[in-house]
Amino acid sequence: MFGYNYLSSRYQPEEPNRINSDTAVESGNSKENINQAPDFTVTDMDGNNVKLSDYFGKPIVINFWATWCGPCKSELPAFDKLHSENKGEIVFLMVNLTDGYRDTTKSVKKFVSDNGYDFPVYFDTEYSAANAYRVSSIPMTVFIDKSGAVADSHIRMMSETALDGYISDLLSKS
């Protein structure tokens, strides 16, 4: 555990670990809609249902994470900083994989509060989002353009520089 935490805190990938969005996320059998972002429903901090499609029309960054994931926790400060710098331009959906055991809505709310994070957190208690995006490893981040199409995806921890690069690419296409 100590070694994992030590290495996780020191590891900063230089190059983005981009994956082909056609194979990462599919929205059915239609070839026309292969890049259309699959919709999902999660709950917000107040327990309200929120759909991804509610945010179409603006660029979106979806980050799948958990409090028990060392690399996830390592990249959260960068997400918080870039969320603050890009408010109003990009929607951030920080989707916690809330399993009810390691992460509960109560424990995640406490974690977010204790760390002073300002980004919006959503709870995927039914794994609607994780299943829609075939999440098999976290952290995983998906970038969606304003038309609702998947622009890019990244699996594994990202440095602030890499995240900023993805955001710049996303904004340049808007």
C-alpha positions as CSV (number, residue, x, y, z in Angstrom):
1,M,0.0,0.0,0.0
2,F,2.8,2.4,0.9
3,G,4.6,1.7,-2.3
4,Y,1.5,2.1,-4.4
5,N,0.7,5.5,-2.8
6,Y,4.3,6.6,-3.1
7,L,4.5,5.7,-6.8
8,S,1.0,7.1,-7.5
9,S,1.9,10.5,-6.0
10,R,5.1,10.6,-8.1
11,Y,3.8,9.3,-11.4
12,Q,3.0,12.0,-14.0
13,P,2.4,10.6,-17.5
14,E,4.0,12.9,-20.1
15,E,1.9,11.9,-23.1
16,P,-1.8,11.7,-23.1
17,N,-3.1,8.2,-23.0
18,R,-5.8,8.7,-25.6
19,I,-8.0,5.9,-26.7
20,N,-10.1,5.5,-29.8
21,S,-13.5,6.9,-28.9
22,D,-15.1,4.6,-31.5
23,T,-14.1,1.6,-29.5
24,A,-14.4,3.1,-26.0
25,V,-17.9,4.2,-26.2
26,E,-20.7,3.2,-28.6
27,S,-24.2,4.3,-28.6
28,G,-25.8,1.4,-30.4
29,N,-25.6,-0.2,-33.8
30,S,-26.0,2.8,-35.9
31,K,-22.8,3.8,-37.7
32,E,-24.1,7.4,-38.0
33,N,-24.2,7.8,-34.3
34,I,-21.1,6.0,-33.3
35,N,-19.6,9.1,-31.7
36,Q,-22.8,10.3,-30.1
37,A,-22.2,10.4,-26.4
38,P,-24.4,7.7,-24.7
39,D,-26.8,9.3,-22.3
40,F,-27.0,8.3,-18.6
41,T,-28.6,9.4,-15.4
42,V,-26.8,10.0,-12.1
43,T,-27.7,11.9,-8.9
44,D,-26.3,15.3,-7.8
45,M,-25.3,16.3,-4.3
46,D,-28.9,17.1,-3.4
47,G,-30.2,13.7,-4.6
48,N,-31.8,15.0,-7.9
49,N,-31.6,12.9,-11.0
50,V,-29.4,14.5,-13.7
51,K,-29.0,13.3,-17.3
52,L,-25.9,13.9,-19.4
53,S,-28.0,15.1,-22.3
54,D,-29.2,18.0,-20.1
55,Y,-25.8,19.5,-20.7
56,F,-25.6,19.0,-24.5
57,G,-24.9,22.4,-26.2
58,K,-21.7,23.0,-24.2
59,P,-18.5,21.1,-24.1
60,I,-18.4,18.5,-21.3
61,V,-15.7,16.8,-19.3
62,I,-16.8,13.6,-17.6
63,N,-14.4,12.1,-15.0
64,F,-15.0,8.7,-13.5
65,W,-13.4,8.3,-10.1
66,A,-13.6,6.9,-6.6
67,T,-12.2,8.0,-3.2
68,W,-10.4,4.7,-2.8
69,C,-8.5,5.2,-6.1
70,G,-5.0,6.7,-5.5
71,P,-4.5,8.0,-9.0
72,C,-8.0,9.4,-9.0
73,K,-7.3,11.4,-5.8
74,S,-4.0,12.6,-7.2
75,E,-5.6,14.2,-10.3
76,L,-8.6,15.8,-8.5
77,P,-6.8,19.1,-7.6
78,A,-6.1,19.6,-11.3
79,F,-9.7,19.0,-12.2
80,D,-10.8,21.4,-9.4
81,K,-8.4,24.1,-10.6
82,L,-9.4,23.8,-14.3
83,H,-13.0,23.7,-13.4
84,S,-12.6,27.0,-11.6
85,E,-10.7,28.5,-14.6
86,N,-13.2,27.4,-17.1
87,K,-16.6,28.0,-15.4
88,G,-19.3,28.8,-17.8
89,E,-17.3,27.5,-20.8
90,I,-17.2,23.8,-20.0
91,V,-19.4,21.6,-17.9
92,F,-17.5,19.3,-15.6
93,L,-19.3,16.1,-14.4
94,M,-17.2,14.4,-11.7
95,V,-18.9,11.0,-11.6
96,N,-18.1,9.0,-8.5
97,L,-18.6,5.3,-8.8
98,T,-20.6,5.0,-5.6
99,D,-20.7,1.3,-4.7
100,G,-22.4,1.8,-1.3
101,Y,-19.4,0.1,0.5
102,R,-16.1,1.8,-0.2
103,D,-17.8,4.9,-1.4
104,T,-21.2,6.1,-0.1
105,T,-22.9,9.3,-0.9
106,K,-22.2,10.4,2.7
107,S,-18.5,9.5,2.6
108,V,-17.9,11.1,-0.8
109,K,-19.6,14.3,0.3
110,K,-17.4,14.4,3.4
111,F,-14.3,13.7,1.2
112,V,-15.2,16.5,-1.2
113,S,-15.9,19.0,1.6
114,D,-12.7,18.0,3.6
115,N,-10.6,18.7,0.5
116,G,-12.4,21.9,-0.4
117,Y,-13.3,20.8,-3.9
118,D,-15.6,23.1,-5.8
119,F,-16.3,20.9,-8.9
120,P,-19.8,19.4,-9.2
121,V,-19.9,15.8,-8.0
122,Y,-22.4,13.2,-9.2
123,F,-23.2,9.8,-7.8
124,D,-23.4,6.7,-10.1
125,T,-25.1,4.4,-7.6
126,E,-26.8,2.4,-10.4
127,Y,-23.7,2.3,-12.6
128,S,-25.7,3.8,-15.5
129,A,-22.8,6.1,-16.5
130,A,-20.1,3.4,-15.9
131,N,-22.0,0.9,-18.1
132,A,-22.7,3.5,-20.8
133,Y,-19.0,4.3,-21.1
134,R,-17.7,0.7,-20.5
135,V,-15.6,1.9,-17.6
136,S,-13.3,-0.9,-16.6
137,S,-10.4,1.1,-15.2
138,I,-10.3,4.4,-13.3
139,P,-9.6,7.2,-13.5
140,M,-11.2,7.6,-16.9
141,T,-12.1,10.9,-18.5
142,V,-14.4,11.5,-21.5
143,F,-14.5,14.7,-23.5
144,I,-17.7,15.6,-25.3
145,D,-18.1,18.5,-27.7
146,K,-21.0,20.9,-27.7
147,S,-23.0,18.8,-30.2
148,G,-23.0,15.9,-27.8
149,A,-20.4,13.8,-29.7
150,V,-17.5,12.1,-28.0
151,A,-14.4,14.0,-28.9
152,D,-11.8,12.1,-27.0
153,S,-11.2,9.8,-24.0
154,H,-8.3,9.2,-21.6
155,I,-7.7,6.2,-19.3
156,R,-5.4,6.6,-16.3
157,M,-4.3,9.5,-14.3
158,M,-3.6,12.8,-16.1
159,S,-1.3,15.7,-15.2
160,E,-2.7,19.2,-15.1
161,T,-0.9,20.0,-18.3
162,A,-2.4,17.0,-20.2
163,L,-5.9,17.9,-18.9
164,D,-5.5,21.5,-19.9
165,G,-4.4,20.3,-23.4
166,Y,-7.6,18.2,-23.7
167,I,-9.7,21.2,-22.6
168,S,-8.0,23.5,-25.0
169,D,-8.7,21.1,-27.9
170,L,-12.3,20.8,-26.8
171,L,-12.7,24.6,-26.6
172,S,-11.1,25.1,-30.0
173,K,-13.7,22.9,-31.6
174,S,-16.6,24.8,-30.0
